[in-house]
Amino acid sequence: MIHVWINKSQFEYDIHSLVKAFYPGEEVKVGVAGEGEVPGAAKTAAEDGRADDCQRKTKDAEKLTDIYIDFDENEIAVWLGEKIAGKAARREFSPDSGRPEIKNVLKQLLYQALSENLGRRLPWGTLTGIRPTKIPMGWLEEGRSEEEILADMERKYYISPEKGRLSIDIAKREKELLSTLHYKDGYSLYIGIPFCPTTCLYCSFTSYPIGLWKKRVGDYLDALEKEMAITAKIYRDKILDTVYIGGGTPTTLEPEELERLLASVGRYFDLSHVQEFTVEAGRADSITREKLQVLRKHKITRISVNPQTMKEETLQLIGRRHSVDQVKEAFWLAREEGFDNINMDIILGLPGETQEDVRYTAQEIRKLRPDSLTVHSLAIKRASGLSRWIEENGIKALNNTDITMDIAARAAKDMGMEPYYLYRQKNMSGNFENVGYALPGKFGIYNILINEEVQTIAALGAGSISKRVYQDGRIERADNVKDVALYIERIGEMIERKKHLLGGR
């Protein structure tokens, strides 16, 4: 365990995220020490004159156990304690500095200390937020050149040149794609279907095995229709730009249940302006010709058929319960039914997978030639079964590197795809990112919207979170309960939450 001690309560989340990025396999705790109290070896180092030893490394850098951060009136100081005796860095700032500037100074100091101690750098530098493209997007809108933006990202955030160029490239593409949407008088719609054939090892989404809920799917759809009715009424004068049905796995529903769901969407909402209608058909073991025909009947424009990996043993380990051949069969079945915008997801850093496994997955996907490819870096969620797996097998069994990321990026480029959206999550394998690649004209607009938070999204169903984006940039949220039974039972309360969020001034 690594303890981080601070002399006053501030920036705990940012501190935790940055330390965790350097030590993904360690538990990190941030606590407030007494005023002026410097724990352990750090205090001794300061007292005996070694406070300026910024280059000293531990004999076993991975065994660092204490970090101390001291906020003074116009100075921040960082020590690495216990295994390293010496002050890592200190820096003054103007007394009238704003909170963002002070936070940036803190993260720079902490990053420098940990980077020097471990002898390595992070690809995204000090950036720990999930939307790094927001930074270049804002600077592009100010009229700054790409060269200026790249230089400032490297100087201010210590981001690698490769990640800087990637974020700028995606920000430019996002800016162009989002220009066609109705921000002021429009919105997007998300509908969550919280059922799956089985629960995957890495999953922390609201998802329940369909076998346990078959008898209550009708009740769930009843509740969804009530939410649809009130949402459509509130936004009857607004333009619906995109619709996304996710989960879970929506295609776990039977054909007649899918028909009921999609018919309800068409009945309640005006779909005449919709630019993109996506349904996740993610699990190959949930896809049938009859279900695909229902989707085609309702003019679904984009679907996902997600293998995650093309290694048979890994599929079984992570609980997918379908074969690689089934993935290929489901993909070609969708092509036969006329789908010309099919996404595939893969995850890098899955348990036990090597560079050769990733290379093989990339080769097999190139043979299928989907219209878009979403490359995920495995994120370790506390609520997932993966956390327990790591306790038993160790985090070193999860291996994601610059090389594996490059293999996936090259595969996308070989298929003629361009990167169009990017987001990051806490505790990502290798401290990398998730990137969406697509052929020109096949970009997933909703994926950009959910990450950039520039348009209101009305979200329906158990575990969903609606976000209202105001003209001044403010964002307010309203969440639905995750438990399916409670969602059905308390649908009236969910509707009131939605009325308050979407209908309020």
C-alpha positions in Angstrom: 0.0 0.0 0.0 1.1 3.6 -0.7 0.1 6.3 1.7 0.0 9.9 0.5 -0.1 12.4 3.3 -1.2 16.0 2.7 -1.2 18.8 5.2 -4.5 20.2 4.1 -7.5 18.7 2.3 -7.4 19.5 -1.4 -6.9 17.8 -4.7 -7.2 14.3 -3.2 -8.8 12.9 -6.3 -6.1 14.2 -8.6 -3.3 13.0 -6.3 -4.8 9.5 -6.0 -5.3 9.2 -9.8 -1.8 10.2 -10.7 -0.1 8.0 -8.1 -2.3 5.1 -9.1 -1.2 5.6 -12.7 2.4 5.0 -11.7 1.5 2.1 -9.3 -1.5 0.3 -10.8 -1.0 -2.8 -8.7 -0.9 -1.0 -5.4 -3.7 0.3 -3.2 -3.3 4.0 -2.8 -4.7 6.0 0.2 -4.7 9.8 0.5 -5.0 11.2 4.1 -4.6 14.5 5.8 -1.7 14.8 8.3 -1.6 17.2 11.1 -0.6 20.8 10.4 3.2 20.9 9.8 3.5 17.2 10.4 6.0 15.4 8.1 5.8 11.6 8.6 8.8 9.3 8.8 11.9 9.5 6.8 10.8 12.6 4.9 11.0 14.6 8.0 14.4 13.2 8.9 15.7 14.0 5.5 14.5 17.6 5.7 16.1 18.0 9.1 19.5 16.6 8.3 20.2 18.7 5.1 19.2 16.2 2.4 16.1 18.1 1.4 17.5 19.1 -2.0 18.4 15.6 -3.1 15.9 15.5 -6.0 17.6 12.7 -8.1 18.0 10.1 -5.3 16.2 6.8 -6.2 15.2 4.0 -4.0 17.0 0.7 -4.3 13.6 -0.9 -5.0 11.5 1.9 -6.4 8.5 -0.3 -6.7 8.4 -0.6 -2.9 7.8 3.1 -2.2 5.4 3.3 0.7 5.0 7.0 1.7 4.6 10.3 -0.1 4.1 13.6 1.6 2.8 16.8 0.0 3.0 20.1 1.8 0.9 23.1 0.7 2.2 26.4 2.0 0.9 29.9 1.3 2.7 30.2 -2.0 4.7 27.0 -2.3 4.1 23.3 -2.8 6.7 20.7 -1.7 6.7 17.0 -2.4 8.7 14.3 -0.5 9.0 10.6 -1.3 9.4 8.9 2.1 10.4 5.7 3.8 12.4 4.1 1.0 13.7 7.3 -0.3 15.0 10.0 2.1 15.0 13.4 0.4 12.7 16.1 -0.8 11.7 15.4 -4.4 10.8 18.9 -5.4 9.3 22.3 -4.4 7.9 25.2 -6.4 6.5 28.6 -5.6 3.4 30.0 -7.2 1.8 33.4 -7.1 -0.5 34.0 -4.0 -3.3 35.1 -6.4 -3.0 31.9 -8.5 -6.3 30.2 -9.3 -7.2 26.6 -8.3 -6.4 25.2 -11.8 -2.9 26.7 -11.8 -2.1 25.4 -8.3 -3.4 22.0 -9.3 -1.2 21.9 -12.4 1.9 22.9 -10.3 1.1 20.1 -7.9 0.6 17.5 -10.6 3.9 18.5 -12.3 5.8 18.2 -9.1 4.3 14.9 -8.2 4.8 13.5 -11.7 8.5 14.6 -11.8 9.2 13.0 -8.4 7.5 9.7 -9.3 8.9 9.6 -12.9 12.5 10.2 -11.6 12.1 7.6 -8.9 10.8 4.9 -11.2 12.8 5.9 -14.2 9.8 6.0 -16.6 7.2 8.3 -18.0 3.5 8.0 -18.6 2.2 8.4 -22.2 -0.4 11.0 -21.0 1.8 12.7 -18.6 -0.1 14.4 -15.8 -3.4 14.2 -17.5 -5.7 11.9 -15.5 -9.1 13.1 -16.7 -11.2 11.0 -19.1 -11.5 13.6 -21.9 -8.0 14.8 -22.9 -9.3 16.0 -26.3 -11.2 18.8 -24.5 -7.9 20.6 -24.1 -6.8 20.8 -27.8 -10.5 21.3 -28.8 -10.7 24.5 -26.7 -7.3 25.8 -28.0 -8.3 25.1 -31.6 -11.5 27.2 -31.1 -9.3 30.0 -29.8 -7.5 29.9 -33.2 -4.2 28.5 -31.9 -2.0 26.5 -34.3 -1.4 22.8 -34.0 2.3 23.4 -33.4 1.5 25.7 -30.5 -1.0 23.3 -29.0 1.4 20.4 -29.2 4.2 22.3 -27.6 2.0 23.6 -24.8 0.6 20.1 -24.1 4.1 18.7 -23.8 5.3 21.6 -21.6 2.3 21.9 -19.3 1.2 18.3 -19.0 4.3 16.3 -20.0 2.2 14.4 -22.6 4.2 12.4 -25.1 4.4 13.8 -28.7 2.5 10.8 -30.0 -0.4 11.2 -27.7 -0.4 15.0 -28.2 -0.7 14.5 -32.0 -3.4 11.9 -31.6 -5.5 14.1 -29.4 -5.2 17.1 -31.7 -6.0 15.0 -34.8 -9.2 13.6 -33.0 -10.2 17.0 -31.7 -10.1 18.4 -35.3 -12.2 15.5 -36.6 -14.7 15.8 -33.7 -15.1 19.5 -34.2 -16.1 18.9 -37.9 -18.5 16.0 -37.0 -20.2 17.9 -34.2 -20.8 20.9 -36.4 -23.8 19.2 -38.0 -25.7 18.7 -34.7 -28.4 20.8 -33.1 -27.0 21.9 -29.8 -29.5 24.6 -28.9 -32.7 22.9 -30.0 -31.6 19.3 -30.1 -30.8 16.3 -28.0 -29.8 12.6 -28.2 -31.5 9.6 -26.7 -29.9 6.6 -24.8 -31.9 3.5 -23.9 -30.3 0.9 -21.6 -31.1 -2.8 -21.8 -29.4 -4.2 -18.7 -29.4 -7.9 -19.7 -26.6 -10.1 -21.1 -26.2 -13.9 -21.8 -23.5 -13.9 -19.0 -21.5 -11.3 -17.1 -18.0 -10.8 -18.5 -15.0 -10.8 -16.1 -14.1 -7.2 -16.7 -17.6 -5.7 -16.8 -18.9 -3.2 -14.2 -21.9 -1.9 -16.3 -25.5 -2.4 -15.1 -25.9 -5.9 -16.5 -27.8 -9.0 -15.3 -27.9 -12.6 -16.8 -30.9 -12.7 -19.0 -31.8 -16.3 -17.7 -32.7 -14.9 -14.3 -34.9 -12.1 -15.7 -36.8 -13.7 -18.7 -40.1 -13.5 -16.9 -39.8 -9.8 -16.1 -38.6 -8.5 -19.4 -42.1 -7.4 -20.2 -42.3 -5.5 -16.9 -39.1 -3.8 -17.8 -40.3 -2.7 -21.2 -43.5 -1.4 -19.6 -41.4 0.8 -17.3 -39.3 1.9 -20.3 -42.4 2.9 -22.3 -43.5 5.1 -19.4 -40.1 6.8 -19.4 -40.3 7.2 -23.2 -43.7 8.8 -23.0 -42.7 11.5 -20.6 -39.3 12.2 -22.2 -40.9 12.6 -25.7 -43.6 14.9 -24.2 -41.0 17.1 -22.5 -38.8 17.3 -25.7 -41.6 17.3 -28.3 -40.3 20.6 -29.7 -36.6 19.6 -29.9 -34.8 17.8 -32.6 -33.6 14.2 -31.9 -30.1 13.9 -33.5 -29.0 10.4 -32.4 -30.4 7.3 -30.7 -28.2 4.7 -29.0 -29.6 1.4 -27.5 -26.9 -0.2 -25.3 -26.6 -2.2 -22.1 -25.9 -4.9 -21.3 -26.6 -6.5 -24.6 -29.9 -5.3 -26.3 -30.0 -8.4 -28.6 -30.5 -10.7 -25.6 -34.1 -9.7 -26.0 -36.2 -12.1 -28.0 -37.2 -10.9 -31.5 -40.8 -10.0 -30.4 -39.3 -8.1 -27.5 -37.0 -6.2 -29.7 -39.9 -5.5 -32.0 -41.9 -4.1 -29.1 -39.0 -1.9 -28.0 -38.2 -0.4 -31.4 -41.8 0.1 -32.3 -42.2 2.0 -29.0 -39.3 4.3 -29.9 -40.8 5.0 -33.3 -44.2 5.6 -31.7 -43.1 8.1 -29.1 -40.3 9.9 -30.8 -39.9 11.9 -34.1 -37.1 10.0 -35.8 -37.2 12.1 -39.0 -34.1 14.1 -38.2 -32.1 11.2 -36.6 -28.6 11.1 -38.1 -27.5 7.8 -36.4 -29.5 5.0 -34.8 -27.2 2.5 -33.1 -28.1 -0.9 -31.4 -25.4 -2.8 -29.7 -25.5 -6.4 -30.8 -22.3 -7.0 -29.0 -22.4 -10.6 -28.0 -22.2 -13.2 -30.8 -24.2 -15.6 -28.8 -27.2 -13.2 -28.8 -27.4 -12.6 -32.5 -29.8 -14.4 -34.8 -31.0 -13.7 -38.3 -34.5 -13.0 -37.0 -33.3 -10.4 -34.6 -31.2 -8.7 -37.3 -34.2 -8.6 -39.5 -36.1 -6.8 -36.8 -33.3 -4.2 -36.5 -33.3 -3.7 -40.3 -37.1 -3.3 -40.3 -36.8 -0.4 -38.0 -34.0 1.2 -40.0 -31.2 0.8 -37.5 -28.2 2.4 -39.1 -25.3 1.1 -37.0 -24.7 -2.0 -34.9 -21.8 -3.5 -32.9 -20.6 -7.1 -33.1 -17.9 -7.2 -30.5 -15.3 -10.0 -30.2 -13.0 -8.3 -27.6 -10.4 -10.9 -28.6 -10.0 -13.6 -31.3 -8.2 -15.9 -28.9 -10.5 -18.8 -27.9 -9.0 -19.4 -24.5 -9.3 -15.8 -23.5 -13.0 -15.7 -24.5 -13.7 -18.5 -22.2 -11.6 -17.0 -19.4 -13.4 -13.7 -19.5 -16.9 -15.4 -19.6 -17.9 -14.6 -23.1 -19.2 -18.2 -23.6 -19.1 -18.0 -27.4 -16.5 -19.1 -29.9 -14.4 -17.1 -32.4 -16.2 -18.8 -35.2 -19.5 -17.6 -33.8 -18.2 -14.0 -33.9 -17.3 -14.4 -37.6 -20.7 -16.1 -38.4 -22.6 -13.2 -36.6 -20.6 -10.6 -38.5 -21.3 -12.2 -41.9 -24.9 -12.7 -41.0 -25.2 -9.0 -40.4 -23.6 -8.3 -43.7 -26.0 -10.6 -45.5 -29.0 -8.8 -43.9 -27.7 -5.5 -45.3 -25.9 -3.8 -42.5 -23.2 -1.5 -43.9 -22.0 0.2 -40.7 -20.8 -2.5 -38.3 -18.5 -1.7 -35.4 -16.2 -4.2 -33.6 -14.7 -3.8 -30.2 -11.4 -5.3 -29.0 -9.8 -5.0 -25.5 -6.0 -4.8 -25.0 -4.5 -6.0 -21.8 -6.8 -9.0 -21.2 -5.6 -11.6 -18.8 -2.6 -13.6 -20.1 -2.7 -12.1 -23.6 0.6 -11.4 -25.4 1.7 -9.2 -28.3 1.3 -12.2 -30.6 -2.3 -12.7 -29.4 -3.1 -9.1 -30.1 -1.4 -9.4 -33.5 -3.5 -12.4 -34.3 -6.8 -10.7 -33.3 -5.9 -7.7 -35.5 -5.2 -10.1 -38.5 -8.5 -11.8 -38.1 -10.4 -8.5 -37.9 -8.7 -7.2 -41.0 -10.1 -10.3 -42.8 -13.6 -9.3 -41.8 -13.1 -5.6 -42.6 -15.7 -3.9 -40.3 -16.6 -0.3 -40.8 -15.2 0.8 -37.5 -13.0 -0.6 -34.8 -13.0 0.5 -31.1 -9.8 -0.3 -29.3 -10.2 -0.4 -25.5 -7.4 -0.5 -23.0 -8.6 -2.8 -20.2 -9.9 -0.8 -17.2 -9.8 -2.5 -13.8 -13.1 -1.8 -12.2 -13.5 -2.5 -8.5 -17.1 -3.8 -9.0 -16.0 -6.3 -11.7 -14.9 -9.9 -11.3 -11.5 -8.9 -12.7 -10.5 -7.3 -9.4 -10.9 -10.7 -7.7 -9.0 -12.3 -10.6 -6.1 -9.9 -10.1 -6.0 -10.7 -6.3 -5.4 -14.4 -7.2 -3.2 -14.0 -10.3 -1.4 -10.7 -9.9 -1.6 -7.5 -12.1 1.4 -8.5 -14.1 -0.7 -10.9 -16.0 -2.4 -7.9 -17.6 -0.1 -6.6 -20.3 -0.8 -3.6 -22.5 2.1 -1.7 -24.1 3.0 0.8 -26.7 3.6 -2.1 -29.0 0.1 -3.6 -28.6 -1.5 -0.2 -29.0 0.5 0.3 -32.2 -0.6 -3.1 -33.5 -4.2 -2.2 -33.2 -3.7 1.3 -34.6 -1.9 -0.1 -37.6 -4.7 -2.6 -38.2 -7.2 0.2 -38.3 -5.1 2.3 -40.6 -4.6 -0.7 -42.9 -8.4 -1.0 -43.2 -8.6 2.7 -44.2 -9.9 3.9 -40.9 -9.2 7.2 -39.1 -9.3 7.9 -35.3 -12.3 9.9 -34.4 -12.9 9.8 -30.7 -10.9 9.1 -27.6 -11.5 8.7 -23.9 -9.7 7.4 -20.8 -10.8 5.7 -17.7 -9.4 5.2 -14.2 -7.0 2.3 -13.7 -6.4 1.6 -17.4 -3.9 -1.1 -18.3 -0.7 0.6 -19.3 -2.2 4.0 -18.6 -3.3 4.3 -22.2 -6.7 5.1 -23.7 -9.7 4.0 -25.7 -9.8 5.0 -29.3 -12.5 4.7 -31.9 -11.4 4.3 -35.5 -13.8 4.4 -38.5 -14.0 4.6 -42.2 -14.9 8.0 -43.6 -18.6 8.5 -43.2 -19.0 5.7 -40.6 -18.0 7.7 -37.5 -20.1 7.0 -34.4 -21.5 10.4 -33.6 -23.1 9.3 -30.3 -19.7 8.1 -29.0 -18.3 11.6 -29.5 -21.4 13.2 -27.8 -21.2 11.1 -24.7 -17.5 11.8 -24.2 -17.4 15.5 -25.1 -20.6 16.4 -23.2 -21.7 19.1 -25.6 -25.3 18.0 -26.1 -28.1 17.0 -23.8 -28.6 13.2 -23.6 -31.9 11.9 -22.2 -31.1 8.4 -20.9 -33.7 5.8 -20.1 -33.6 2.5 -18.3 -32.0 1.0 -15.2 -28.5 2.4 -14.4 -28.7 5.2 -17.0 -27.6 8.8 -16.4 -29.2 11.7 -18.2 -27.1 14.8 -18.8 -28.5 18.2 -19.5 -26.1 20.6 -21.1 -27.0 24.3 -20.8 -26.0 27.0 -23.2 -23.6 28.5 -20.6 -21.7 25.1 -20.4 -23.2 23.9 -17.1 -24.1 20.2 -16.9 -26.7 18.7 -14.6 -27.3 15.0 -14.2 -30.1 12.7 -13.1 -29.5 9.0 -12.6 -31.8 6.0 -12.6 -31.4 3.2 -10.0 -29.3 0.3 -11.2 -31.3 -2.5 -9.8 -33.8 -3.8 -12.4 -36.5 -4.7 -9.8 -36.2 -1.3 -8.1 -36.3 0.5 -11.5 -39.6 -1.2 -12.3 -41.0 -0.6 -8.9 -39.9 3.0 -8.6 -40.5 4.1 -12.2 -42.7 7.0 -11.0 -39.7 8.4 -9.1 -37.4 8.0 -12.1 -39.9 9.9 -14.2 -40.1 12.7 -11.6 -36.3 13.0 -11.7 -36.4 13.3 -15.5 -39.1 15.9 -15.4 -37.1 18.0 -12.9 -33.9 17.7 -15.0 -35.2 18.0 -18.6 -38.3 20.1 -17.9 -36.7 22.6 -15.5 -35.4 26.0 -16.5 
